[in-house]
Amino acid sequence: MKDLILDYNANLLFYNANIITMDHKTPRASWVAIYDSVILAFGSGRIPINVFNGHTKMIDCQGMTLMPG
């Protein structure tokens, strides 16, 4: 995974999920980072440390499916 350079840390992070991204290059992900209702980043596997901080609300989706909408 390339290093992510973000202007903000996520204030909401969903992880351990089955995420349908609607991106034809990366159709599935296991985590998504959000800042003020905007998706900052998504991916699979290890979550980059610079995506979140001590103020980020982290939600374990326990394998549930998330999709846009």
Beta strands, then each sheet from edge to edge (+ up, - down):
strand 1: 12-15
strand 2: 18-20
strand 3: 28-29
strand 4: 31-35
strand 5: 38-43
strand 6: 57-60
strand 7: 65-66
sheet 1: 5+ 4- 1+ 6+
sheet 2: 3+ 2- 7-
end
